[in-house]
Amino acid sequence: MTLEGTNTYVFAAAEGAYVIDPGPADEGHVERIRAIAADRGGIAGVLLTHSHLDHAEAAPMLDAPLLDPGDGPFEALATPGHADDHVCYLLGEVCFCGDLVLGAGSSFVPPDGGSLSAYLDSLRLLRSRKPALLCPGHGPYVTDPAAKIDEYLAHRLERERKLLAALAAGERSRARLLDAAWDDVSSELRPAAAVVMQAHLEKLDADGRLPAGGLVD
């Protein structure tokens, strides 16, 4: 689910280097961060897009200040959905977008991430800022952010459409709803898809579009 691993970004400023998402507690990776930052005046501060361990666990190992969003040269944009504390960092037309948008595939949106509605709103907010380049937490750079964000929005709304169609047809089994709306998901990703489906169901419930009577396992 992290593709090739977590991307760490080191941005050189006059006062030193800012490290965005130092990643998991991997000593070899941390040593590379230290070496790169040393050539750029040392670490001025560490910034996190969110607190998930694959992004944040190595932060204490760097012995550098952990900055609040809004500190440093970046504009922090609150973007809950993947995590309730998720933020993106903007610097001109460049956006360090964490797990809001990935370089490949789609982001995991759990029920406790601030809600699927919040995630969709976060995508729309980022799109309105018209970044020219997305630097994601996983995967390669995104060089056409508008197209990628539109693809993400369409993907989520298509899942919702399939769920609503199955519910309208009378389906109330969670397993068969998953089959209907996540029919393209491999068996090994099915447990993760079930968690994402719960976020969709909670959104439908909040929107008043979940049928009365509940669902069955």
TORPA-114435 format. One record per atom (N, C-alpha, C): residue in one letter; z, y, x. Coordinates in pm, whole numbers, always signed. Layout:
% TORPA-114435
+---------+--------+--------+--------+
| residuo |     c3 |     c2 |     c1 |
+---------+--------+--------+--------+
|       a |      Z |      Y |      X |
...
+---------+--------+--------+--------+
This chain:
% TORPA-114435
+---------+--------+--------+--------+
| residuo |     c3 |     c2 |     c1 |
+---------+--------+--------+--------+
|       m |     +0 |   -121 |    +81 |
|       m |     +0 |     +0 |     +0 |
|       m |     +0 |   +126 |    +85 |
|       t |    +22 |   +114 |   +216 |
|       t |    +14 |   +230 |   +305 |
|       t |   -115 |   +231 |   +385 |
|       l |   -214 |   +149 |   +342 |
|       l |   -343 |   +140 |   +413 |
|       l |   -317 |   +104 |   +559 |
|       e |   -366 |   +185 |   +655 |
|       e |   -346 |   +151 |   +796 |
|       e |   -210 |   +196 |   +849 |
|       g |   -130 |   +259 |   +765 |
|       g |     -1 |   +312 |   +807 |
|       g |    +12 |   +457 |   +762 |
|       t |   +119 |   +520 |   +804 |
|       t |   +145 |   +659 |   +765 |
|       t |    +87 |   +755 |   +867 |
|       n |    +18 |   +856 |   +819 |
|       n |    -35 |   +960 |   +908 |
|       n |    +73 |  +1063 |   +937 |
|       t |    +92 |  +1093 |  +1064 |
|       t |   +180 |  +1200 |  +1108 |
|       t |    +94 |  +1312 |  +1164 |
|       y |   +125 |  +1435 |  +1125 |
|       y |    +48 |  +1550 |  +1173 |
|       y |   +138 |  +1638 |  +1260 |
|       v |    +82 |  +1682 |  +1372 |
|       v |   +152 |  +1773 |  +1463 |
|       v |    +71 |  +1901 |  +1470 |
|       f |   +131 |  +2010 |  +1421 |
|       f |    +61 |  +2138 |  +1415 |
|       f |   +121 |  +2232 |  +1519 |
|       a |    +37 |  +2282 |  +1608 |
|       a |    +83 |  +2369 |  +1716 |
|       a |    +84 |  +2514 |  +1670 |
|       a |   +200 |  +2578 |  +1684 |
|       a |   +216 |  +2720 |  +1653 |
|       a |   +273 |  +2789 |  +1777 |
|       a |   +282 |  +2920 |  +1772 |
|       a |   +330 |  +2995 |  +1888 |
|       a |   +472 |  +2955 |  +1925 |
|       e |   +554 |  +2924 |  +1825 |
|       e |   +695 |  +2890 |  +1849 |
|       e |   +716 |  +2743 |  +1880 |
|       g |   +612 |  +2663 |  +1880 |
|       g |   +624 |  +2521 |  +1907 |
|       g |   +549 |  +2440 |  +1802 |
|       a |   +569 |  +2308 |  +1806 |
|       a |   +494 |  +2219 |  +1718 |
|       a |   +576 |  +2184 |  +1593 |
|       y |   +506 |  +2182 |  +1481 |
|       y |   +566 |  +2136 |  +1356 |
|       y |   +515 |  +1995 |  +1328 |
|       v |   +607 |  +1905 |  +1301 |
|       v |   +573 |  +1765 |  +1273 |
|       v |   +585 |  +1743 |  +1123 |
|       i |   +475 |  +1701 |  +1063 |
|       i |   +472 |  +1672 |   +920 |
|       i |   +470 |  +1521 |   +900 |
|       d |   +571 |  +1470 |   +831 |
|       d |   +585 |  +1328 |   +799 |
|       d |   +587 |  +1241 |   +926 |
|       p |   +702 |  +1237 |   +995 |
|       p |   +710 |  +1158 |  +1119 |
|       p |   +696 |  +1008 |  +1100 |
|       g |   +707 |   +959 |   +976 |
|       g |   +678 |   +818 |   +951 |
|       g |   +798 |   +728 |   +958 |
|       p |   +776 |   +596 |   +964 |
|       p |   +886 |   +499 |   +970 |
|       p |   +953 |   +501 |  +1107 |
|       a |  +1066 |   +433 |  +1117 |
|       a |  +1145 |   +432 |  +1241 |
|       a |  +1082 |   +335 |  +1342 |
|       d |   +970 |   +376 |  +1396 |
|       d |   +899 |   +297 |  +1496 |
|       d |   +908 |   +374 |  +1629 |
|       e |   +979 |   +318 |  +1725 |
|       e |  +1008 |   +390 |  +1849 |
|       e |   +880 |   +428 |  +1924 |
|       g |   +781 |   +339 |  +1924 |
|       g |   +656 |   +371 |  +1993 |
|       g |   +585 |   +490 |  +1929 |
|       h |   +586 |   +493 |  +1798 |
|       h |   +523 |   +605 |  +1726 |
|       h |   +599 |   +735 |  +1754 |
|       v |   +732 |   +727 |  +1753 |
|       v |   +814 |   +846 |  +1778 |
|       v |   +790 |   +899 |  +1919 |
|       e |   +775 |   +809 |  +2016 |
|       e |   +749 |   +852 |  +2153 |
|       e |   +615 |   +926 |  +2163 |
|       r |   +516 |   +880 |  +2088 |
|       r |   +387 |   +950 |  +2087 |
|       r |   +401 |  +1089 |  +2027 |
|       i |   +480 |  +1102 |  +1921 |
|       i |   +503 |  +1233 |  +1861 |
|       i |   +570 |  +1326 |  +1963 |
|       r |   +673 |  +1274 |  +2029 |
|       r |   +744 |  +1356 |  +2128 |
|       r |   +650 |  +1402 |  +2238 |
|       a |   +564 |  +1312 |  +2286 |
|       a |   +473 |  +1347 |  +2396 |
|       a |   +372 |  +1452 |  +2353 |
|       i |   +316 |  +1435 |  +2234 |
|       i |   +218 |  +1531 |  +2184 |
|       i |   +283 |  +1668 |  +2164 |
|       a |   +404 |  +1668 |  +2106 |
|       a |   +474 |  +1794 |  +2080 |
|       a |   +516 |  +1862 |  +2210 |
|       a |   +552 |  +1782 |  +2312 |
|       a |   +595 |  +1840 |  +2440 |
|       a |   +484 |  +1923 |  +2503 |
|       d |   +361 |  +1884 |  +2484 |
|       d |   +247 |  +1959 |  +2538 |
|       d |   +218 |  +2085 |  +2456 |
|       r |   +290 |  +2101 |  +2347 |
|       r |   +267 |  +2215 |  +2257 |
|       r |   +394 |  +2297 |  +2236 |
|       g |   +480 |  +2295 |  +2336 |
|       g |   +600 |  +2378 |  +2333 |
|       g |   +721 |  +2312 |  +2274 |
|       g |   +717 |  +2180 |  +2250 |
|       g |   +829 |  +2112 |  +2189 |
|       g |   +826 |  +2120 |  +2037 |
|       i |   +919 |  +2053 |  +1973 |
|       i |   +921 |  +2046 |  +1827 |
|       i |   +999 |  +2163 |  +1770 |
|       a |   +931 |  +2248 |  +1696 |
|       a |   +997 |  +2362 |  +1630 |
|       a |  +1066 |  +2318 |  +1502 |
|       g |  +1015 |  +2215 |  +1439 |
|       g |  +1075 |  +2167 |  +1314 |
|       g |   +999 |  +2051 |  +1256 |
|       v |  +1065 |  +1977 |  +1168 |
|       v |  +1008 |  +1861 |  +1100 |
|       v |  +1000 |  +1892 |   +951 |
|       l |   +887 |  +1862 |   +892 |
|       l |   +866 |  +1883 |   +749 |
|       l |   +828 |  +1750 |   +683 |
|       l |   +879 |  +1728 |   +563 |
|       l |   +850 |  +1606 |   +489 |
|       l |   +777 |  +1640 |   +360 |
|       t |   +671 |  +1564 |   +330 |
|       t |   +608 |  +1580 |   +199 |
|       t |   +694 |  +1518 |    +90 |
|       h |   +772 |  +1414 |   +127 |
|       h |   +867 |  +1353 |    +35 |
|       h |   +955 |  +1258 |   +114 |
|       s |  +1056 |  +1204 |    +49 |
|       s |  +1162 |  +1133 |   +121 |
|       s |  +1142 |   +982 |   +130 |
|       h |  +1029 |   +927 |    +87 |
|       h |  +1007 |   +783 |   +101 |
|       h |  +1013 |   +745 |   +249 |
|       l |  +1068 |   +627 |   +277 |
|       l |  +1096 |   +589 |   +415 |
|       l |   +972 |   +583 |   +504 |
|       d |   +858 |   +545 |   +446 |
|       d |   +738 |   +536 |   +531 |
|       d |   +692 |   +673 |   +579 |
|       h |   +748 |   +780 |   +525 |
|       h |   +717 |   +916 |   +570 |
|       h |   +834 |   +980 |   +643 |
|       a |   +955 |   +943 |   +608 |
|       a |  +1072 |  +1021 |   +649 |
|       a |  +1169 |   +950 |   +743 |
|       e |  +1160 |   +819 |   +755 |
|       e |  +1265 |   +744 |   +825 |
|       e |  +1282 |   +787 |   +969 |
|       a |  +1173 |   +828 |  +1036 |
|       a |  +1180 |   +863 |  +1178 |
|       a |  +1231 |  +1004 |  +1203 |
|       a |  +1251 |  +1083 |  +1099 |
|       a |  +1290 |  +1223 |  +1119 |
|       a |  +1416 |  +1238 |  +1206 |
|       p |  +1525 |  +1162 |  +1180 |
|       p |  +1644 |  +1179 |  +1264 |
|       p |  +1621 |  +1141 |  +1410 |
|       m |  +1522 |  +1057 |  +1438 |
|       m |  +1497 |  +1012 |  +1575 |
|       m |  +1435 |  +1121 |  +1662 |
|       l |  +1386 |  +1226 |  +1601 |
|       l |  +1318 |  +1331 |  +1678 |
|       l |  +1413 |  +1437 |  +1731 |
|       d |  +1540 |  +1435 |  +1687 |
|       d |  +1639 |  +1534 |  +1733 |
|       d |  +1585 |  +1676 |  +1721 |
|       a |  +1531 |  +1706 |  +1606 |
|       a |  +1473 |  +1838 |  +1580 |
|       a |  +1515 |  +1882 |  +1440 |
|       p |  +1511 |  +2012 |  +1412 |
|       p |  +1553 |  +2060 |  +1279 |
|       p |  +1464 |  +2004 |  +1169 |
|       l |  +1529 |  +1954 |  +1063 |
|       l |  +1457 |  +1913 |   +944 |
|       l |  +1451 |  +2035 |   +852 |
|       l |  +1332 |  +2088 |   +832 |
|       l |  +1314 |  +2213 |   +760 |
|       l |  +1304 |  +2190 |   +610 |
|       d |  +1344 |  +2290 |   +535 |
|       d |  +1324 |  +2289 |   +391 |
|       d |  +1180 |  +2330 |   +360 |
|       p |  +1124 |  +2282 |   +248 |
|       p |   +992 |  +2330 |   +207 |
|       p |   +993 |  +2483 |   +196 |
|       g |   +891 |  +2544 |   +253 |
|       g |   +885 |  +2689 |   +256 |
|       g |   +919 |  +2746 |   +391 |
|       d |   +989 |  +2667 |   +476 |
|       d |  +1016 |  +2709 |   +612 |
|       d |   +893 |  +2682 |   +699 |
|       g |   +881 |  +2755 |   +808 |
|       g |   +766 |  +2737 |   +895 |
|       g |   +646 |  +2814 |   +845 |
|       p |   +528 |  +2789 |   +903 |
|       p |   +409 |  +2869 |   +869 |
|       p |   +334 |  +2824 |   +745 |
|       f |   +382 |  +2721 |   +676 |
|       f |   +309 |  +2662 |   +565 |
|       f |   +359 |  +2714 |   +430 |
|       e |   +271 |  +2715 |   +332 |
|       e |   +311 |  +2738 |   +194 |
|       e |   +339 |  +2602 |   +131 |
|       a |   +456 |  +2586 |    +74 |
|       a |   +494 |  +2461 |     +9 |
|       a |   +460 |  +2467 |   -138 |
|       l |   +396 |  +2361 |   -186 |
|       l |   +353 |  +2352 |   -325 |
|       l |   +422 |  +2231 |   -386 |
|       a |   +509 |  +2254 |   -484 |
|       a |   +579 |  +2143 |   -549 |
|       a |   +478 |  +2059 |   -627 |
|       t |   +473 |  +1928 |   -594 |
|       t |   +374 |  +1839 |   -656 |
|       t |   +438 |  +1705 |   -692 |
|       p |   +535 |  +1703 |   -785 |
|       p |   +600 |  +1576 |   -822 |
|       p |   +503 |  +1481 |   -890 |
|       g |   +541 |  +1355 |   -890 |
|       g |   +459 |  +1252 |   -954 |
|       g |   +468 |  +1122 |   -878 |
|       h |   +421 |  +1122 |   -754 |
|       h |   +442 |  +1005 |   -669 |
|       h |   +590 |   +992 |   -634 |
|       a |   +654 |  +1104 |   -613 |
|       a |   +799 |  +1114 |   -593 |
|       a |   +844 |  +1244 |   -655 |
|       d |   +967 |  +1246 |   -703 |
|       d |  +1011 |  +1368 |   -772 |
|       d |  +1033 |  +1484 |   -676 |
|       d |  +1047 |  +1455 |   -545 |
|       d |  +1066 |  +1562 |   -447 |
|       d |   +938 |  +1591 |   -367 |
|       h |   +824 |  +1544 |   -416 |
|       h |   +700 |  +1557 |   -340 |
|       h |   +652 |  +1702 |   -333 |
|       v |   +610 |  +1742 |   -214 |
|       v |   +549 |  +1874 |   -194 |
|       v |   +425 |  +1857 |   -107 |
|       c |   +330 |  +1948 |   -123 |
|       c |   +216 |  +1960 |    -33 |
|       c |   +235 |  +2086 |    +50 |
|       y |   +174 |  +2087 |   +169 |
|       y |   +183 |  +2203 |   +257 |
|       y |    +44 |  +2261 |   +279 |
|       l |    +31 |  +2387 |   +246 |
|       l |    -97 |  +2457 |   +259 |
|       l |    -94 |  +2551 |   +379 |
|       l |   -203 |  +2551 |   +451 |
|       l |   -223 |  +2644 |   +561 |
|       l |   -367 |  +2691 |   +553 |
|       g |   -388 |  +2807 |   +492 |
|       g |   -525 |  +2850 |   +467 |
|       g |   -592 |  +2754 |   +370 |
|       e |   -706 |  +2700 |   +409 |
|       e |   -781 |  +2608 |   +323 |
|       e |   -750 |  +2462 |   +352 |
|       v |   -653 |  +2438 |   +441 |
|       v |   -614 |  +2302 |   +477 |
|       v |   -486 |  +2266 |   +402 |
|       c |   -483 |  +2145 |   +346 |
|       c |   -366 |  +2099 |   +274 |
|       c |   -320 |  +1964 |   +329 |
|       f |   -193 |  +1958 |   +367 |
|       f |   -129 |  +1833 |   +404 |
|       f |    -67 |  +1779 |   +276 |
|       c |   -131 |  +1679 |   +217 |
|       c |   -103 |  +1644 |    +77 |
|       c |    -19 |  +1519 |    +59 |
|       g |    +35 |  +1463 |   +166 |
|       g |   +124 |  +1348 |   +151 |
|       g |    +60 |  +1236 |    +72 |
|       d |   +129 |  +1190 |    -33 |
|       d |    +79 |  +1080 |   -114 |
|       d |    +28 |  +1127 |   -250 |
|       l |    +11 |  +1258 |   -266 |
|       l |    -51 |  +1305 |   -391 |
|       l |   -194 |  +1252 |   -400 |
|       v |   -267 |  +1261 |   -290 |
|       v |   -403 |  +1208 |   -280 |
|       v |   -412 |  +1130 |   -150 |
|       l |   -468 |  +1011 |   -154 |
|       l |   -488 |   +930 |    -34 |
|       l |   -631 |   +941 |    +14 |
|       g |   -651 |   +902 |   +140 |
|       g |   -786 |   +906 |   +195 |
|       g |   -873 |   +794 |   +141 |
|       a |   -812 |   +689 |    +88 |
|       a |   -885 |   +577 |    +28 |
|       a |   -797 |   +517 |    -80 |
|       g |   -860 |   +470 |   -186 |
|       g |   -784 |   +411 |   -295 |
|       g |   -711 |   +516 |   -376 |
|       s |   -613 |   +472 |   -455 |
|       s |   -539 |   +564 |   -542 |
|       s |   -391 |   +560 |   -508 |
|       s |   -322 |   +668 |   -541 |
|       s |   -180 |   +680 |   -511 |
|       s |    -97 |   +601 |   -613 |
|       f |    +17 |   +552 |   -568 |
|       f |   +112 |   +480 |   -651 |
|       f |   +197 |   +582 |   -726 |
|       v |   +201 |   +573 |   -858 |
|       v |   +279 |   +667 |   -940 |
|       v |   +382 |   +587 |  -1018 |
|       p |   +506 |   +579 |   -969 |
|       p |   +609 |   +500 |  -1037 |
|       p |   +674 |   +580 |  -1150 |
|       p |   +746 |   +513 |  -1239 |
|       p |   +812 |   +584 |  -1348 |
|       p |   +915 |   +686 |  -1301 |
|       d |   +976 |   +665 |  -1182 |
|       d |  +1081 |   +756 |  -1136 |
|       d |  +1028 |   +865 |  -1043 |
|       g |   +897 |   +887 |  -1042 |
|       g |   +841 |   +985 |   -950 |
|       g |   +830 |  +1125 |  -1006 |
|       g |   +884 |  +1147 |  -1124 |
|       g |   +873 |  +1279 |  -1186 |
|       g |   +783 |  +1276 |  -1307 |
|       s |   +731 |  +1159 |  -1341 |
|       s |   +647 |  +1128 |  -1458 |
|       s |   +499 |  +1137 |  -1425 |
|       l |   +423 |  +1058 |  -1498 |
|       l |   +278 |  +1060 |  -1482 |
|       l |   +221 |  +1195 |  -1524 |
|       s |   +280 |  +1255 |  -1626 |
|       s |   +235 |  +1388 |  -1669 |
|       s |   +251 |  +1488 |  -1556 |
|       a |   +365 |  +1480 |  -1486 |
|       a |   +387 |  +1569 |  -1372 |
|       a |   +283 |  +1543 |  -1263 |
|       y |   +250 |  +1416 |  -1239 |
|       y |   +151 |  +1383 |  -1137 |
|       y |    +15 |  +1443 |  -1172 |
|       l |    -28 |  +1429 |  -1296 |
|       l |   -157 |  +1486 |  -1336 |
|       l |   -155 |  +1638 |  -1325 |
|       d |    -43 |  +1699 |  -1361 |
|       d |    -30 |  +1844 |  -1346 |
|       d |    -36 |  +1884 |  -1199 |
|       s |    +22 |  +1802 |  -1112 |
|       s |    +19 |  +1830 |   -968 |
|       s |   -123 |  +1824 |   -914 |
|       l |   -200 |  +1725 |   -959 |
|       l |   -340 |  +1718 |   -918 |
|       l |   -416 |  +1842 |   -962 |
|       r |   -395 |  +1884 |  -1084 |
|       r |   -465 |  +2002 |  -1135 |
|       r |   -423 |  +2128 |  -1060 |
|       l |   -295 |  +2136 |  -1027 |
|       l |   -247 |  +2252 |   -952 |
|       l |   -312 |  +2258 |   -815 |
|       l |   -317 |  +2144 |   -745 |
|       l |   -380 |  +2143 |   -613 |
|       l |   -527 |  +2177 |   -624 |
|       r |   -595 |  +2124 |   -725 |
|       r |   -737 |  +2155 |   -740 |
|       r |   -759 |  +2304 |   -761 |
|       s |   -668 |  +2369 |   -832 |
|       s |   -683 |  +2513 |   -859 |
|       s |   -673 |  +2597 |   -733 |
|       r |   -610 |  +2540 |   -628 |
|       r |   -598 |  +2613 |   -502 |
|       r |   -722 |  +2602 |   -416 |
|       k |   -813 |  +2515 |   -452 |
|       k |   -944 |  +2500 |   -388 |
|       k |   -935 |  +2479 |   -236 |
|       p |   -858 |  +2379 |   -192 |
|       p |   -855 |  +2351 |    -48 |
|       p |   -990 |  +2298 |     -1 |
|       a |  -1021 |  +2321 |   +124 |
|       a |  -1146 |  +2272 |   +183 |
|       a |  -1127 |  +2137 |   +252 |
|       l |  -1003 |  +2104 |   +287 |
|       l |   -975 |  +1979 |   +357 |
|       l |   -838 |  +1929 |   +315 |
|       l |   -830 |  +1799 |   +282 |
|       l |   -703 |  +1734 |   +255 |
|       l |   -668 |  +1642 |   +371 |
|       c |   -545 |  +1656 |   +419 |
|       c |   -493 |  +1569 |   +524 |
|       c |   -389 |  +1478 |   +457 |
|       p |   -428 |  +1358 |   +419 |
|       p |   -339 |  +1273 |   +337 |
|       p |   -235 |  +1199 |   +420 |
|       g |   -136 |  +1146 |   +350 |
|       g |    -34 |  +1067 |   +416 |
|       g |    -82 |   +931 |   +460 |
|       h |   -191 |   +883 |   +401 |
|       h |   -248 |   +753 |   +437 |
|       h |   -400 |   +763 |   +425 |
|       g |   -471 |   +704 |   +520 |
|       g |   -616 |   +704 |   +513 |
|       g |   -679 |   +826 |   +579 |
|       p |   -812 |   +833 |   +578 |
|       p |   -884 |   +939 |   +648 |
|       p |   -878 |  +1073 |   +575 |
|       y |   -922 |  +1177 |   +645 |
|       y |   -932 |  +1310 |   +585 |
|       y |  -1021 |  +1305 |   +461 |
|       v |   -991 |  +1394 |   +367 |
|       v |  -1073 |  +1409 |   +246 |
|       v |  -1148 |  +1541 |   +261 |
|       t |  -1280 |  +1533 |   +279 |
|       t |  -1359 |  +1652 |   +309 |
|       t |  -1421 |  +1716 |   +185 |
|       d |  -1410 |  +1650 |    +70 |
|       d |  -1453 |  +1710 |    -57 |
|       d |  -1338 |  +1698 |   -156 |
|       p |  -1236 |  +1783 |   -139 |
|       p |  -1115 |  +1769 |   -222 |
|       p |  -1142 |  +1778 |   -371 |
|       a |  -1227 |  +1869 |   -414 |
|       a |  -1251 |  +1885 |   -559 |
|       a |  -1304 |  +1757 |   -619 |
|       a |  -1400 |  +1694 |   -553 |
|       a |  -1457 |  +1569 |   -604 |
|       a |  -1352 |  +1458 |   -605 |
|       k |  -1271 |  +1451 |   -500 |
|       k |  -1169 |  +1346 |   -493 |
|       k |  -1064 |  +1365 |   -601 |
|       i |  -1019 |  +1488 |   -623 |
|       i |   -918 |  +1513 |   -726 |
|       i |   -976 |  +1485 |   -864 |
|       d |  -1100 |  +1524 |   -887 |
|       d |  -1164 |  +1491 |  -1015 |
|       d |  -1171 |  +1340 |  -1035 |
|       e |  -1201 |  +1268 |   -929 |
|       e |  -1205 |  +1121 |   -935 |
|       e |  -1067 |  +1065 |   -970 |
|       y |   -962 |  +1121 |   -910 |
|       y |   -826 |  +1076 |   -938 |
|       y |   -789 |  +1101 |  -1085 |
|       l |   -820 |  +1220 |  -1134 |
|       l |   -789 |  +1253 |  -1273 |
|       l |   -864 |  +1159 |  -1368 |
|       a |   -992 |  +1139 |  -1342 |
|       a |  -1072 |  +1051 |  -1428 |
|       a |  -1019 |   +908 |  -1425 |
|       h |   -976 |   +863 |  -1309 |
|       h |   -923 |   +727 |  -1294 |
|       h |   -799 |   +707 |  -1380 |
|       r |   -705 |   +802 |  -1373 |
|       r |   -582 |   +789 |  -1452 |
|       r |   -611 |   +797 |  -1601 |
|       l |   -699 |   +887 |  -1640 |
|       l |   -729 |   +903 |  -1782 |
|       l |   -806 |   +784 |  -1837 |
|       e |   -885 |   +717 |  -1752 |
|       e |   -953 |   +596 |  -1796 |
|       e |   -853 |   +483 |  -1818 |
|       r |   -752 |   +472 |  -1732 |
|       r |   -645 |   +374 |  -1755 |
|       r |   -578 |   +402 |  -1889 |
|       e |   -550 |   +529 |  -1914 |
|       e |   -484 |   +566 |  -2040 |
|       e |   -573 |   +531 |  -2159 |
|       r |   -703 |   +557 |  -2146 |
|       r |   -796 |   +526 |  -2255 |
|       r |   -794 |   +376 |  -2286 |
|       k |   -795 |   +293 |  -2182 |
|       k |   -793 |   +149 |  -2201 |
|       k |   -662 |   +104 |  -2267 |
|       l |   -550 |   +162 |  -2223 |
|       l |   -422 |   +129 |  -2284 |
|       l |   -420 |   +164 |  -2432 |
|       l |   -467 |   +285 |  -2465 |
|       l |   -469 |   +329 |  -2604 |
|       l |   -560 |   +241 |  -2690 |
|       a |   -673 |   +199 |  -2632 |
|       a |   -765 |   +113 |  -2707 |
|       a |   -699 |    -21 |  -2737 |
|       a |   -628 |    -78 |  -2638 |
|       a |   -562 |   -206 |  -2660 |
|       a |   -448 |   -193 |  -2760 |
|       l |   -373 |    -84 |  -2751 |
|       l |   -265 |    -61 |  -2847 |
|       l |   -320 |    -42 |  -2989 |
|       a |   -431 |    +32 |  -2999 |
|       a |   -492 |    +55 |  -3130 |
|       a |   -544 |    -74 |  -3191 |
|       a |   -582 |   -170 |  -3106 |
|       a |   -630 |   -299 |  -3154 |
|       a |   -515 |   -392 |  -3192 |
|       g |   -391 |   -344 |  -3175 |
|       g |   -276 |   -422 |  -3217 |
|       g |   -203 |   -495 |  -3106 |
|       e |   -248 |   -478 |  -2982 |
|       e |   -184 |   -549 |  -2871 |
|       e |    -46 |   -489 |  -2842 |
|       r |    +55 |   -575 |  -2828 |
|       r |   +191 |   -530 |  -2798 |
|       r |   +253 |   -606 |  -2680 |
|       s |   +180 |   -699 |  -2624 |
|       s |   +228 |   -775 |  -2509 |
|       s |   +203 |   -695 |  -2381 |
|       r |   +309 |   -674 |  -2303 |
|       r |   +293 |   -601 |  -2178 |
|       r |   +194 |   -671 |  -2085 |
|       a |   +201 |   -802 |  -2079 |
|       a |   +112 |   -876 |  -1990 |
|       a |    -34 |   -857 |  -2030 |
|       r |    -62 |   -863 |  -2161 |
|       r |   -200 |   -849 |  -2205 |
|       r |   -247 |   -703 |  -2201 |
|       l |   -153 |   -609 |  -2218 |
|       l |   -189 |   -468 |  -2197 |
|       l |   -229 |   -445 |  -2051 |
|       l |   -156 |   -508 |  -1960 |
|       l |   -190 |   -498 |  -1818 |
|       l |   -328 |   -558 |  -1792 |
|       d |   -356 |   -672 |  -1854 |
|       d |   -487 |   -734 |  -1839 |
|       d |   -598 |   -641 |  -1890 |
|       a |   -569 |   -570 |  -1998 |
|       a |   -672 |   -486 |  -2060 |
|       a |   -700 |   -360 |  -1980 |
|       a |   -595 |   -297 |  -1929 |
|       a |   -612 |   -166 |  -1864 |
|       a |   -626 |   -175 |  -1713 |
|       w |   -578 |   -284 |  -1652 |
|       w |   -588 |   -302 |  -1506 |
|       w |   -666 |   -430 |  -1479 |
|       d |   -777 |   -446 |  -1548 |
|       d |   -858 |   -568 |  -1537 |
|       d |   -925 |   -582 |  -1401 |
|       d |   -929 |   -475 |  -1322 |
|       d |   -995 |   -480 |  -1192 |
|       d |   -897 |   -499 |  -1076 |
|       v |   -768 |   -521 |  -1107 |
|       v |   -664 |   -529 |  -1004 |
|       v |   -646 |   -674 |   -961 |
|       s |   -636 |   -696 |   -831 |
|       s |   -617 |   -831 |   -777 |
|       s |   -476 |   -882 |   -810 |
|       s |   -458 |  -1012 |   -801 |
|       s |   -330 |  -1073 |   -839 |
|       s |   -215 |  -1023 |   -752 |
|       e |   -241 |   -997 |   -623 |
|       e |   -133 |   -953 |   -535 |
|       e |    -88 |   -810 |   -566 |
|       l |   -174 |   -731 |   -629 |
|       l |   -137 |   -595 |   -666 |
|       l |    -89 |   -584 |   -810 |
|       r |    -87 |   -695 |   -880 |
|       r |    -48 |   -692 |  -1022 |
|       r |    +96 |   -642 |  -1042 |
|       p |   +194 |   -683 |   -960 |
|       p |   +330 |   -628 |   -980 |
|       p |   +335 |   -476 |   -965 |
|       a |   +262 |   -422 |   -869 |
|       a |   +259 |   -276 |   -854 |
|       a |   +190 |   -212 |   -973 |
|       a |    +84 |   -276 |  -1022 |
|       a |    +14 |   -222 |  -1139 |
|       a |   +106 |   -220 |  -1261 |
|       a |   +192 |   -320 |  -1273 |
|       a |   +285 |   -324 |  -1386 |
|       a |   +382 |   -207 |  -1382 |
|       v |   +424 |   -168 |  -1261 |
|       v |   +513 |    -53 |  -1247 |
|       v |   +440 |    +75 |  -1286 |
|       v |   +314 |    +87 |  -1241 |
|       v |   +234 |   +205 |  -1277 |
|       v |   +210 |   +209 |  -1427 |
|       m |   +186 |    +92 |  -1488 |
|       m |   +166 |    +89 |  -1633 |
|       m |   +287 |   +143 |  -1706 |
|       q |   +407 |   +115 |  -1655 |
|       q |   +527 |   +166 |  -1719 |
|       q |   +528 |   +319 |  -1719 |
|       a |   +480 |   +379 |  -1610 |
|       a |   +469 |   +526 |  -1605 |
|       a |   +372 |   +576 |  -1712 |
|       h |   +261 |   +503 |  -1731 |
|       h |   +165 |   +540 |  -1835 |
|       h |   +228 |   +528 |  -1974 |
|       l |   +302 |   +420 |  -1997 |
|       l |   +365 |   +399 |  -2128 |
|       l |   +469 |   +507 |  -2156 |
|       e |   +543 |   +547 |  -2053 |
|       e |   +641 |   +654 |  -2071 |
|       e |   +572 |   +786 |  -2105 |
|       k |   +456 |   +810 |  -2043 |
|       k |   +380 |   +931 |  -2077 |
|       k |   +334 |   +926 |  -2222 |
|       l |   +280 |   +812 |  -2265 |
|       l |   +235 |   +798 |  -2404 |
|       l |   +351 |   +817 |  -2501 |
|       d |   +467 |   +765 |  -2463 |
|       d |   +584 |   +782 |  -2549 |
|       d |   +623 |   +929 |  -2558 |
|       a |   +624 |   +998 |  -2445 |
|       a |   +658 |  +1141 |  -2445 |
|       a |   +555 |  +1222 |  -2522 |
|       d |   +429 |  +1177 |  -2520 |
|       d |   +323 |  +1246 |  -2594 |
|       d |   +321 |  +1210 |  -2743 |
|       g |   +409 |  +1115 |  -2784 |
|       g |   +411 |  +1071 |  -2923 |
|       g |   +295 |   +982 |  -2960 |
|       r |   +238 |   +911 |  -2863 |
|       r |   +122 |   +826 |  -2888 |
|       r |   +149 |   +679 |  -2868 |
|       l |   +276 |   +643 |  -2848 |
|       l |   +312 |   +502 |  -2835 |
|       l |   +351 |   +448 |  -2973 |
|       p |   +288 |   +341 |  -3018 |
|       p |   +317 |   +290 |  -3154 |
|       p |   +463 |   +254 |  -3172 |
|       a |   +513 |   +273 |  -3291 |
|       a |   +651 |   +236 |  -3323 |
|       a |   +666 |    +85 |  -3319 |
|       g |   +786 |    +40 |  -3294 |
|       g |   +813 |   -104 |  -3295 |
|       g |   +829 |   -163 |  -3157 |
|       g |   +787 |    -90 |  -3054 |
|       g |   +806 |   -136 |  -2917 |
|       g |   +708 |   -243 |  -2874 |
|       l |   +726 |   -288 |  -2750 |
|       l |   +639 |   -387 |  -2689 |
|       l |   +717 |   -514 |  -2660 |
|       v |   +646 |   -621 |  -2633 |
|       v |   +711 |   -748 |  -2597 |
|       v |   +667 |   -785 |  -2457 |
|       d |   +752 |   -858 |  -2387 |
|       d |   +721 |   -902 |  -2251 |
|       d |   +626 |  -1022 |  -2254 |
+---------+--------+--------+--------+
